[in-house]
Amino acid sequence: MSEGSDEVTGVLLNEAIKFHGHLGPFLILGLKAGLFANKVLGKDYFRTRAVVETKLKPPYSCFIDGVQVATGCTMGKGNIEIRDGNPIYVRFVKNDRVLEMRLKKEVLESLEDMRTEEDSRRKALEIVCRSTNELFDIVEQ
């Protein structure tokens, strides 16, 4: 994957699944948000900071793992903050630049009908193919 890419590669997807434990759409959404932040702000494991707001229960909280894998922002380094909220929102900060991303309402609604692990996998693979701009409302400052 090139430094400026926001595409989910097979290698990254496998790393994320290994880290998280399974494939699901919220994991993919976190990966895509994190990759987009890397593209816009430049990937930096130490100077990038993320604030994630979501429901603090699966499947919503799975988004957090995708952000961690893609950006390198981790609980251990203290450069990711998790807040209870709804809907999924993430704010990335690096130096004096800010990137805010909010999951579009229609995307969230499309994920409410998942009943089985197969539904989850199918939705995840659909999301991999969608552009970041289709999934999130994005504001750069």
C-alpha positions in Angstrom: 0.0 0.0 0.0 1.4 3.4 -0.9 1.6 6.0 1.9 -1.2 8.1 0.2 -3.7 5.3 -0.3 -7.0 5.0 1.5 -7.8 1.6 0.0 -8.0 -1.5 2.2 -5.4 -4.0 1.0 -5.5 -7.7 1.6 -2.5 -7.5 3.9 -4.0 -4.8 6.0 -7.4 -6.6 6.1 -5.7 -9.7 7.4 -3.8 -7.8 10.0 -7.0 -6.1 11.2 -8.9 -9.4 11.4 -6.0 -11.0 13.3 -6.0 -8.0 15.7 -9.8 -7.8 16.1 -10.7 -11.5 15.9 -13.2 -11.5 13.0 -14.4 -9.6 9.9 -17.2 -7.1 10.3 -18.5 -3.9 8.8 -17.6 -1.6 11.7 -14.0 -2.9 11.7 -13.8 -2.0 7.9 -15.4 1.4 8.6 -12.7 2.1 11.2 -10.0 1.0 8.8 -11.3 3.2 6.0 -11.6 6.2 8.3 -8.0 5.7 9.6 -6.6 5.2 6.1 -8.3 8.4 4.9 -6.8 10.2 7.9 -3.3 8.9 7.0 -3.8 10.1 3.4 -5.0 13.6 4.4 -2.8 14.2 7.5 0.2 11.9 6.8 0.7 8.7 8.7 2.5 9.3 12.0 2.1 6.8 14.9 3.1 9.3 17.5 1.9 12.8 16.4 -1.5 11.7 15.2 -4.3 11.8 17.8 -7.8 10.3 17.4 -11.0 10.9 19.4 -13.6 8.2 18.6 -17.2 8.7 19.6 -19.5 5.7 19.4 -21.7 3.3 21.3 -19.4 1.5 23.7 -20.6 -2.0 22.7 -20.2 -4.3 19.8 -20.7 -4.1 16.9 -20.3 -0.2 17.1 -17.2 -0.3 19.2 -15.5 -2.6 16.6 -14.9 0.7 14.7 -12.2 1.6 17.3 -10.1 -1.4 16.4 -10.1 -0.5 12.7 -8.9 3.1 13.6 -6.1 1.7 15.8 -4.9 -0.8 13.1 -4.9 1.8 10.3 -3.5 4.8 12.1 -1.3 3.4 14.9 -3.2 5.5 17.4 -3.5 3.1 20.4 -4.6 3.0 24.0 -1.1 2.0 25.1 0.4 5.2 23.6 -2.5 7.3 24.8 -3.1 8.9 21.5 -6.6 7.6 21.1 -9.6 8.7 23.2 -12.9 6.8 23.3 -16.1 8.5 24.1 -19.6 7.1 24.5 -21.8 8.6 21.8 -23.9 8.1 18.8 -23.6 7.9 15.8 -20.0 7.0 14.8 -17.8 10.0 14.8 -14.0 10.4 14.7 -11.8 13.4 15.0 -8.1 13.1 13.9 -5.6 15.8 14.9 -2.0 16.1 13.8 -0.1 19.3 14.5 -2.5 22.1 13.6 -4.7 20.1 11.2 -8.0 18.5 12.1 -10.1 16.0 10.2 -13.6 15.1 11.3 -15.6 12.2 10.0 -19.1 11.2 10.8 -20.7 8.0 9.5 -23.6 8.9 7.2 -27.0 8.1 8.6 -28.0 5.9 5.7 -24.9 3.8 6.1 -25.6 3.2 9.7 -29.2 2.3 8.9 -28.0 -0.2 6.3 -26.1 -2.0 9.1 -29.0 -2.4 11.4 -30.4 -5.5 9.8 -27.5 -7.8 10.4 -28.6 -11.0 12.1 -25.9 -13.5 11.4 -22.1 -13.7 11.1 -22.7 -14.2 7.4 -24.7 -11.0 7.2 -21.8 -9.2 9.0 -19.2 -10.6 6.6 -21.3 -9.7 3.5 -21.8 -6.1 4.7 -18.1 -5.8 5.5 -17.1 -6.9 2.0 -19.6 -4.4 0.5 -18.1 -1.6 2.5 -14.6 -2.4 1.4 -15.7 -1.6 -2.1 -17.3 1.8 -1.3 -15.4 5.1 -1.3 -14.7 6.9 2.0 -16.8 9.9 0.7 -19.8 7.6 0.2 -19.6 6.4 3.8 -18.7 9.5 5.8 -19.5 13.2 6.0 -16.0 14.7 6.1 -14.7 18.1 7.3 -11.1 19.2 7.0 -9.9 22.1 9.0 
